[in-house]
Amino acid sequence: MFKTLFNAWKIPELRKKMLYTILLLAIFRFGCYITAPGVDVEILNAITSTTANSITNTINIITGGAFSSFSIFALSISPYITASIIIQLLAFAIPALEEMSKEGENGRKRLSAYTRYLAVVLAAIEAFGIYMAYRNQGIFLTSSALSPMIFILSLTAGSTLLMWIAEQLTSRGIGNGTSMLIFAGIVSRLPQAATYLYGVASTGVGGAITAIAVIIGAIILIAGVVWVTEAERRIPVQYAKRVAGRKMYGGQSTFIPMKLAMAGVLPVIFAMSFMQLPALIIQLINNNIATSTGFWTGVYKVFAFTSLNESLIDATTGAVNWSIVGYGLLHILLYVILIVAFTFFYTLAMAFNPVEVANNLKKNGGFIPGIRAGKPTSEYLSKVLTRITAFGSIFLAIIAVLPILTQFAGLSISFGGTAILIVVGVALESVKQLESQMLTRHYKGFLE
């Protein structure tokens, strides 16, 4: 990976893209420290310090600490992600949007415009919800009529700016812009995670063993992510021979590479956003929801399970806390279902089209040995795609939920398998994009 980055740096065009990416990520990190107008930072810090184990702790991992400080980037890129998911789902339900998605570049541009408009609306709604949840806690310096408007506009404008940065990173930088912003937010919290792990190790022999186990588990997770990302099923393809004049064309053999994880880390990001949203809304309505009782408290604990400071064994009585076991199992079940569903949705809808691939093979005189061209080929590709996507999605879900089991031991796992999946997945995707761009330029140093 480092060799690829070093070789890419030697190419002026790629070097400009890398510098442009670094510049935009630096702007993102700088904005995370700019508090929204009208917020009392001291009171806010006092409030957030008393809710260290709330759902906001998990959101801070993604936003790089921007949410807890109410910076202009407090909403991060989540409204844009949610809007993208909604538009993609509506494209299957609304005929007009479905036709628009099939119109080529113009249709995609119109859908992108609708996604941006919806993202701005969602950002304004989320900003309004945050203001309503914290307006009575004394964190706002003034109570004038303009105070909520300025606060909401600031957060909405910050989220809109991040949406623009994400699109610029995708088109003119390196990697997927949305993933890169989340990647930067997670990486910025690594020192804090390392400090926490060091504190666990300093508690004694048991803590040291726990810290070592977490490190070994992280290494295994990284290896698993790399394996799933790099693994592929190669479908053999044979091209028929044809004669044109005195020359014979075709006859060569090749293959269709089908990745186990074609969707990359996007299903994990989508699933994580969906798991956070209900818990965040409930907490914004009732800040004391974690210590309350009732139906909504149970719903909150299911979705915010990884942010609860509860262990499997009661420290006082030594009995098993069956309620936390139930919340954890429901959380894991929902998380797995969402990851698998989003993996299938993204792969089948956007990453690979068996019918289109089969038609292209037929037009170019290609065929899969033992499979007739046309519809049988598309059915065969669909069958293979379903199997490998099922395996890849389940494996991805297992890696994501395994660290959640450490919650039963009372550990803080806000930086867990999901964060590792995103960091490693985005890093691999970015390096692959660099490699593909270097290959298109026939860079000799890379080919050697």
Steps between C-alpha positions, in 0.01 A plus 500: 500500500776744593687413182189580298465837673868575441478410130177697456665806654749502211223559244413873487128446430456247781709715732258788441206272581668382818578857610144605416366214712725595791392865473128419510545258790698769685212743447263238641715448809543877548124553485448237770655745750284800403209513744163608363404862584320562827619187684657520848795261471560466875142398579496269199817325617349453845189340348682273257739381771203368700368310197823330400328169443211632293437450131684826436824321588452268204407788270815682609706214361357565155500881520847523653368663819301766313164402647591528868638852445209612279736610228374614160566141382306340786259328261791367292409332173215292649212704344654444156537126566140475618376699201694274260343189653149649483536607135639159400212323674243735345650430157364145533157610624428806283487435122608856412818470709564152363481630143724789596764260633506325161544818295878491524713793609219759488275283715774442757565873518133569571490230768817647653332841509195354679735328745670832581168678555376223727832500690463872573144448626607209721793703635268787593259259673783336698643839598156612617465180705838558666406856589166395648670228707765729651325838514402459867845389617661844489753435224374787284629846587189690394130421488410740221292398200808504279695258720332178381500621140874572503578169670288297256640685198856446622461123538308471174760703313779290653334176390442645153866600476603146594266367231680720245839390635398135468399548137823686424704221660319243287541686171837673543668324792585146605236250609132534580438841658239387753716211617809720518330750732385223733848348478658830605260536793573149628878529461500829692363312803766230496717674765203512737430130441867419563490701824192309616667168421810606689283589799342154491845337487616707799231363731688176566567155357138452394497835325825423321361169377186676384702763313713234332187307402350816347819564298512140376131521412561821306780333302274205419225741394737689272619173343139390450404829335799482265417140411135571425583815302763331285318168446323450168325232296635479145245392239680358191403655166587368154475715187408331173737516206401710200676570170521850353691506173822308547506543876337295772367678807380372836557159643664629815399410853444747781286528812245722673621599850218503754601639839363356823444853627416708193327763711810553717434668834194697386248242638669526841480880487133488396414246772684699765315819402164322524588352840601839639204703378219359723718512812607857422142617448384336824790650696438846355140479621594368845856548622436270797370213289787267601395512866125496437263205465237409246463403136709781350780431745513144370502622139780742583710228668459269200625758248756663732627176651867565417481832688357355823722455803342173611664158530372146476580422866365727771800626699302507828307173497704301248180401320452500124335817371254335261352830386835617363539160331166551328585854389835381367354210304233722343764763415721238335206350308389838362857597415561174309170530310578858396855418385383198297206692351708803402772278353251324273325825414817686405657206314193408294384856438827681430814285503424212261226445242491134382264575209721778367815287534333208321385724215848647458652153486250393236566807285876442511480126429589396853349217701550316827606138433201272549250788515296621203523868408222741588248433776668178630822698547325778693324242718830325570671829588207595725526165679875538556460864602232412758719232656820702528312810615327295770833366622670839484216681676474244780876499551496881503218499756683251722813715504288806583310341791774290662645795698149579627525188714768675706222731621393214725830546684426868560759634256454817297492383139401816316814442294433140404460275201289746302767769524772250404293385203460855378863601551650191337239486223542866404878470507494198270252661261706819478821308431324296232376816334855633495624174351236503226583859410869417491434202271302717258805725473732201436724600786810287457612519861174343612498223241845374591 
